[in-house]
Amino acid sequence: MMTKNHHNSVMFSESINGLDIRPNGIYVDTTFGRGGHTQGILEQLGDSGQLIAFDRDIDAVEFAKSNFNDPRLIVIHSSFSKLNNELERLDLMGKIDGILMDLGVSSPQLDQAERGFSFNKDGALDMRMDQTQSLTAAQWLKESSEIEIADAIYLYGEEKRSRIIAATIKKYQKSNEIKTTLDLANLISSVVRSGKNKHPATRSFQAIRIVINDELKQLSEALEQTIKVLAVNGRLSVITFHSIEDRIVKQFI
């Protein structure tokens, strides 16, 4: 079992209850994070139950290895878009009784300034969920055109002022580099007013993060794979955080 108190996960009870866990079942947590949901599933499994946890974040995988000691748990460093590949390797296709997906960025990622996810903490403009990939947010902003940036912020952040934000970014880059999260947040704040209880950079940071990590494509691919992965009467429980991914999940279901 886990050696420390588990992380307080969002919608913990609702998402776990949605799986309708059977003690001898086989389950998948596609987004381990800091193991809050994983621990909750393990607590309802019997000795013959099994849980496979995925995460593409190296820090999350290392945390799992250091803090969880349970023979029923298999931890895999991989995106959930590789669900079929990994479960085929384990001979578990069509045998999974429940899949849990907790989408978006995790609180540990937001809390670490050096990961570059938060506009409230000054750190390198990184935003990679998988630290083994090469493309960072800073690199993408530098290499992308004004139109590409504007379109991404509009489509994935639903930000109405996407074009003025993109223009401001490219103008600034003519004589300066955007290296840190506060560099970017301050640029956006100069042309976007604060919303009610919302930082001006919230939508733009969400959009850039989605692009860097190819989140929507990977979500769609993972959802499609659940069809062959789940056993008869298997359950799919998904936590979404914004309307774009919420729409993808609901249309799939």
Solvent accessible surface area in square Angstrom, and as a share of the most:
residue,aa,sasa,rsa
1,M,93,0.42
2,M,25,0.11
3,T,93,0.54
4,K,134,0.57
5,N,148,0.76
6,H,59,0.26
7,H,67,0.30
8,N,131,0.67
9,S,19,0.13
10,V,75,0.43
11,M,103,0.46
12,F,58,0.24
13,S,64,0.42
14,E,104,0.47
15,S,5,0.03
16,I,5,0.03
17,N,104,0.53
18,G,29,0.28
19,L,1,0.01
20,D,86,0.45
21,I,24,0.12
22,R,113,0.41
23,P,83,0.52
24,N,90,0.46
25,G,1,0.01
26,I,34,0.17
27,Y,1,0.00
28,V,0,0.00
29,D,0,0.00
30,T,2,0.01
31,T,36,0.21
32,F,5,0.02
33,G,14,0.13
34,R,38,0.14
35,G,0,0.00
36,G,2,0.02
37,H,7,0.03
38,T,0,0.00
39,Q,16,0.07
40,G,3,0.03
41,I,0,0.00
42,L,1,0.01
43,E,103,0.46
44,Q,85,0.38
45,L,13,0.06
46,G,25,0.24
47,D,142,0.74
48,S,87,0.56
49,G,4,0.04
50,Q,51,0.23
51,L,0,0.00
52,I,0,0.00
53,A,0,0.00
54,F,0,0.00
55,D,18,0.09
56,R,34,0.12
57,D,4,0.02
58,I,59,0.30
59,D,50,0.26
60,A,1,0.01
61,V,7,0.04
62,E,91,0.41
63,F,47,0.20
64,A,1,0.01
65,K,135,0.57
66,S,84,0.54
67,N,10,0.05
68,F,15,0.06
69,N,116,0.59
70,D,14,0.07
71,P,136,0.85
72,R,35,0.13
73,L,23,0.11
74,I,55,0.28
75,V,38,0.22
76,I,13,0.07
77,H,77,0.34
78,S,15,0.10
79,S,17,0.11
80,F,23,0.10
81,S,10,0.06
82,K,99,0.42
83,L,0,0.00
84,N,32,0.16
85,N,89,0.46
86,E,31,0.14
87,L,0,0.00
88,E,103,0.46
89,R,157,0.57
90,L,48,0.24
91,D,103,0.53
92,L,15,0.07
93,M,51,0.23
94,G,35,0.33
95,K,94,0.40
96,I,0,0.00
97,D,21,0.11
98,G,0,0.00
99,I,0,0.00
100,L,0,0.00
101,M,0,0.00
102,D,31,0.16
103,L,10,0.05
104,G,25,0.24
105,V,34,0.20
106,S,31,0.20
107,S,46,0.30
108,P,17,0.11
109,Q,13,0.06
110,L,67,0.34
111,D,92,0.48
112,Q,49,0.22
113,A,33,0.25
114,E,115,0.51
115,R,16,0.06
116,G,1,0.01
117,F,11,0.05
118,S,13,0.08
119,F,37,0.15
120,N,112,0.58
121,K,78,0.33
122,D,82,0.42
123,G,12,0.12
124,A,61,0.47
125,L,3,0.02
126,D,21,0.11
127,M,1,0.00
128,R,48,0.18
129,M,16,0.07
130,D,27,0.14
131,Q,46,0.20
132,T,93,0.54
133,Q,49,0.22
134,S,97,0.62
135,L,54,0.27
136,T,30,0.17
137,A,0,0.00
138,A,27,0.21
139,Q,69,0.31
140,W,31,0.11
141,L,0,0.00
142,K,130,0.55
143,E,119,0.53
144,S,9,0.06
145,S,53,0.34
146,E,78,0.35
147,I,119,0.60
148,E,95,0.43
149,I,0,0.00
150,A,2,0.01
151,D,52,0.27
152,A,8,0.06
153,I,0,0.00
154,Y,123,0.47
155,L,104,0.52
156,Y,67,0.26
157,G,1,0.01
158,E,68,0.30
159,E,13,0.06
160,K,187,0.79
161,R,115,0.42
162,S,2,0.02
163,R,147,0.54
164,I,71,0.36
165,I,1,0.01
166,A,0,0.00
167,A,35,0.27
168,T,23,0.14
169,I,1,0.00
170,K,43,0.18
171,K,152,0.65
172,Y,70,0.27
173,Q,38,0.17
174,K,171,0.72
175,S,94,0.61
176,N,67,0.34
177,E,101,0.45
178,I,9,0.05
179,K,126,0.54
180,T,37,0.22
181,T,0,0.00
182,L,62,0.31
183,D,46,0.24
184,L,0,0.00
185,A,2,0.01
186,N,98,0.50
187,L,21,0.11
188,I,1,0.00
189,S,45,0.29
190,S,79,0.51
191,V,35,0.20
192,V,16,0.09
193,R,222,0.81
194,S,81,0.52
195,G,42,0.41
196,K,186,0.79
197,N,150,0.77
198,K,86,0.37
199,H,60,0.27
200,P,16,0.10
201,A,0,0.00
202,T,39,0.23
203,R,89,0.32
204,S,0,0.00
205,F,7,0.03
206,Q,36,0.16
207,A,0,0.00
208,I,0,0.00
209,R,25,0.09
210,I,3,0.02
211,V,39,0.22
212,I,8,0.04
213,N,2,0.01
214,D,63,0.33
215,E,17,0.08
216,L,26,0.13
217,K,121,0.51
218,Q,32,0.14
219,L,4,0.02
220,S,44,0.28
221,E,66,0.30
222,A,0,0.00
223,L,1,0.01
224,E,103,0.46
225,Q,31,0.14
226,T,2,0.01
227,I,114,0.58
228,K,145,0.61
229,V,0,0.00
230,L,35,0.17
231,A,25,0.20
232,V,136,0.78
233,N,140,0.72
234,G,23,0.22
235,R,108,0.39
236,L,41,0.21
237,S,14,0.09
238,V,34,0.20
239,I,7,0.04
240,T,35,0.20
241,F,108,0.45
242,H,30,0.13
243,S,53,0.34
244,I,14,0.07
245,E,5,0.02
246,D,38,0.20
247,R,115,0.42
248,I,40,0.20
249,V,8,0.05
250,K,138,0.59
251,Q,143,0.63
252,F,58,0.24
253,I,135,0.69
